[in-house]
Amino acid sequence: MRYSSHQSYNLTPLWAIMIVCFLVFIATLVSQELVLLLGLTPKYFWHMPWTIVTNLFVHGGLWHLLANMLTLYFFGRFLIRLTGTQNFLIIYFLGGILGNILFMLLGPSLSTVIGASGAIFALGGTLTVLTPKLRVFIFPIPVPLPLWVAIIGGFLIMSPLFFPQVAWEGHLGGLLLGLIAGFILRKKGRRFIY
C-alpha cells in the first residue's frame, strides 16, 4: 500500500482518545452518575453544554467500548496516515458533534446518548470516499468486503430495526460529515494511491 501524501503522521492523539475512553469507562463503573454528568441529554443540553463533546468518551458497557475502540484504532490509524493528524482530529470531533446535533434534533429529548460511534462513522465515511476500492474483513464474514459495504451494512445493522436502543441519528450525522469531509479532501487535489 502506498500513499502519495508525504505528510508526517502522529498516532499520539489517537492513543490519547482511546486511553481517555478507557479511563472514563473505569470511572463510570465506580460512579454511574458520571454517565449523566458526561452523557448528552437533549433536554438538559443548555444547562450542560460540555456534554456535546464529553459524551464521545463515555461508553455503556465493555462490548460497546471494545467495539468502538477497535474500529477507531483501525480507521483512525489509516486516516491519520492518509490525511494527517490535524484532519483526523477535525473529522473525528466534528463528526461526533454533528451526530450529537442530529440526535438533539431527531432523538428523544430525555434520552442520554453516549459513545464515539458518530465520530467513528465520520472516519469511515471519509475513508469510503478517499479509498473507494479499499476492502476490509468484518468478523465473522470470511471474505473481504468493500469498505463502503461494511459502512452502510454497519449503519443498517445498528438501526432501530435490530437495536432499538442505538442512537442512529448520531451515526447518520457522523457518516454525513465524513462523506462531506472526504469529498472536500479529494477536491483539494489529494491523490491517495492504494
N, C-alpha and C positions, 0 to 999 in steps of 0.2 A: 504494500500500500504506500503510495507517495502523496505528498501534499505539495501543491505549488506555492502555498503560502509559506513564507520563510520567517514567519513570526515566532518569537520565542514564547514558550508557554510555561505556566507555573501552576502546579496542581495544589498548592497550599490552600487557596480559597475553597476548593472542592473538599479537601480533607477537613478544613475548619467547619464547613457547613455540616458535614457528616458527624463530626465529633460533637458539635453543639446539639444536633438532633439526638444523639445517644445520651448526652448528659441531661437534656430536658426530659427524655423518656424516663431515665432513672429518677429524676426529681419528681415526676408525676406519679411514679409508683409510691414514693414516700408521701406525697401530698396531692390527692386528687383535685383539690381546689385550684391547683396551678393550671389545670386544663381550662377551667372557667376564666382564670385571670389572663391566660395567654391565647386561648382559642377565640375565634371570631364569631360573635353572635350579632347578626344584623341589627336587632332592636337596640342593642347597647353600644353600637359602634361609636356614636358621638361622645359617649362617656369614656370609652376605652379605645381610642383611635390606633394605638400601637398594635392592636390585635390583627390589623390588616397585614402585618409582616410577621409578628411573633407566632401566629398560628402555623406558619410554614415549618416551624421547628418542633411542633407537638404531634405525637402520633398516638393512636388509640389502642395499640397492642403491639406485641413483639412482631407478629407477622406483617402488620401494616408497616412498621418501622423497617424491617429487614427487606421487604419487597421494594419499598421506596428507595432505600439506601443502595441496594444492589443496582437498581435501574439508574439512579442518579450517578453512581460511580461510572458505569459503562457509557452512558450518554454524555455525562459531564466531561469525562476524560477525553472522549473523542471530539466533542465540540470545542474544548479548550485548544486541542491540537490544531483544529481547523481554523478557528477564528480568533484565538487568543483569550486570555483570562478576562479582560475587560468586557468583551462581548458576551462571554459566558455568564458573567455576573449580571449584566444588564438584562439579558434574556431570561435568566432564572428568576430574578426578583420581579421584573415587570410581568412575566407570565403568571407568577404566583399572585401578584396584586390584581391583575386583570381578572384572573379566575375568582378571586375574592369579591371583586366588584360585581361580577356577573352573578355570584351566589347571593350577594346582598340584594340585587335587583329581582332575581327569579326564585330564590330559595325561600324556605320558611323562615320568618323573621325571628323566631325563638329558638331555632336550632343552632348549635355551636359547631362550626366547621373547623377541622384540624387536618394537618398533613401537608406534605410537599408535592402531592400529585399534580396539582395545576402547574406548578413550576416545572416539574419533570415532563409533563406533556408539552410544555413550551420548548424544552430542549429537543424532544422527539420530533415536534413539528418542524423545527429549524433544520434538524438533520435530514428529515424527509425531503425537504426542498433542496438542500445543498448536495446531498448524496442520494439521488433517486434510485440508483442501482444497488445501493447497499443492501446486503442480505444478512439476516440475524437468526440465531437459534432461539426459540422460545420453548422452554420446558413445558410439557413433555413431548412436543412435536419433534420428531427425529430428523426433519429436513429444514434447511434454511428457508426463511420467508423474506420477501422484500420488506424493508423497514416500514414502508407506508401501510402494508397489510397488517403488520404487527401493531402499529399505532392505532389504526382505525379499528382493528379487532379488539385491542385493549380498551379503547373508548366504548365500544358497543358492549363488551362483556361487563365493564364497570358501570353499566347503566342501571336505572331503577328496575328494569325488567328482571335482572339477575341479582342485583344488590341494591335493594331499596334504600338502604342507609347511606349509600355513597353519594357525595355531592357532585353530580355530573356537571353542574353549572361551572364549578371550578376547573374541571378537566377541560370543558369546552373553551372557557376563557383562555386558559394556558395554551391549548392547542392552536387557537386562532392567533394569539400573539406570536407563537413560534413560527407558524406558517408565514405571517407577515414579515417577521424578522429574517427568515430565510430568503424571501423574495428581495428584501432590501439589500441584504448582503450579496446576493447573487447579482443584483442590478448594479451594485458598486463595482462590478468587474472582477470580483474574486473568482479565480478558477480553482476548482477543487478536483484534483485528479485522484481517482481511487480505482 
